[in-house]
């Protein structure tokens, strides 16, 4: 049951963030920068899934695909 509540919370949070960001962005340049940030983070995720020994540390966040 707690996993379902967590999933519902993530679903509602993502919708709320979509509305907040849509209200805060005032220029198309800001939207372009956010889009490229999203594409870049997706590309990094693909690279980490292809290279199994790749570790990327950014402060407390660690992206690792080591088996």
ABEGO torsion letter per residue (X at the ends): XAAAAAAAAAAAAAAAAAAAAAAABABAAAAAAAAAAAAAAAAAAAAAAABAABBBBBEABBBBABX
